[in-house]
């Protein structure tokens, strides 16, 4: 987790950042895709962790790490492809992953 944060902060220091688009709404269709995709990754990762024999806590944290890694990787890919790194997209990823973690917790037996 610390590596991902250091990598994101380090990657912003080289090269001119792509120009930010005029609109990056908090509640656009793109944010919905990020939210739902991250929720699916979180729930699926948790289920795979549990089926692999991980404890509930370990499966939850592993799935959270996977979800955050995929979100950061997507934003780094966008930046490398000439688009901008959107912190709002990353916030939607965190919200989706967190929401799925809460739902999975409520379904726990």
C-alpha positions in Angstrom: 0.0 0.0 0.0 2.8 2.4 0.9 4.5 1.5 -2.4 1.4 2.4 -4.4 1.1 5.8 -2.7 4.8 6.6 -3.2 4.6 5.5 -6.8 1.6 7.7 -7.5 3.3 10.7 -5.9 6.6 10.0 -7.6 5.0 9.6 -11.1 3.5 13.1 -11.0 7.0 14.7 -10.8 8.1 13.8 -14.3 6.8 15.2 -17.5 4.2 17.9 -17.9 0.9 16.7 -16.6 -1.9 16.3 -19.2 -4.3 19.2 -19.3 -7.3 18.7 -17.0 -10.5 18.7 -18.9 -13.0 21.4 -18.3 -15.4 19.0 -16.7 -14.7 16.2 -14.3 -18.1 15.9 -12.5 -18.3 14.1 -9.2 -21.5 12.4 -10.3 -20.9 11.6 -14.0 -21.4 8.3 -15.8 -17.7 7.6 -15.5 -17.8 7.8 -11.7 -20.7 5.3 -11.7 -18.5 2.9 -13.7 -15.7 3.3 -11.3 -18.0 2.8 -8.3 -19.6 -0.3 -9.6 -16.4 -1.8 -11.0 -14.6 -1.3 -7.7 -17.5 -2.8 -5.8 -17.4 -5.9 -8.0 -13.6 -6.2 -7.6 -14.0 -5.9 -3.8 -16.8 -8.4 -3.5 -15.2 -10.8 -6.0 -11.8 -10.5 -4.4 -13.2 -11.1 -0.9 -15.1 -14.2 -2.2 -12.0 -15.6 -3.8 -10.0 -15.0 -0.7 -12.5 -16.8 1.5 -12.7 -19.7 -0.9 -8.9 -19.9 -0.8 -9.1 -20.4 3.0 -8.3 -16.9 4.2 -9.9 -15.6 7.4 -12.6 -13.0 7.0 -10.3 -10.2 8.0 -7.5 -11.3 5.7 -9.8 -11.7 2.7 -11.3 -8.3 3.3 -7.9 -6.5 3.5 -6.6 -8.5 0.5 -9.6 -7.5 -1.5 -9.3 -3.9 -0.5 -5.6 -3.9 -1.6 -6.6 -5.4 -4.9 -9.4 -2.9 -5.4 -7.1 0.1 -4.7 -4.3 -1.3 -6.8 -6.6 -1.8 -9.8 -8.0 1.8 -9.4 -4.5 3.3 -9.1 -3.3 1.3 -12.1 -6.2 2.5 -14.2 -5.5 6.1 -13.4 -1.8 5.6 -14.1 -2.7 4.0 -17.4 -5.0 7.0 -18.2 -2.1 9.4 -17.5 0.4 7.4 -19.6 -2.2 7.4 -22.4 -2.4 11.2 -22.5 -5.4 11.6 -20.2 -5.2 13.1 -16.7 -5.0 11.3 -13.4 -8.4 11.9 -11.8 -8.5 11.9 -8.0 -12.3 12.0 -8.4 -12.2 8.7 -10.2 -10.0 7.3 -7.5 -12.5 8.6 -4.8 -15.3 6.8 -6.7 -13.1 3.6 -6.6 -12.6 3.9 -2.9 -16.4 4.6 -2.3 -17.3 1.5 -4.4 -14.9 -0.7 -2.7 -15.9 0.5 0.8 -19.6 0.1 0.0 -19.0 -3.5 -1.1 -17.0 -4.2 2.0 -19.9 -3.0 4.1 -22.4 -5.1 2.2 -20.2 -8.2 2.4 -19.9 -7.6 6.1 -23.6 -7.4 6.5 -24.0 -10.7 4.6 -21.5 -12.5 6.8 -22.7 -15.5 8.6 
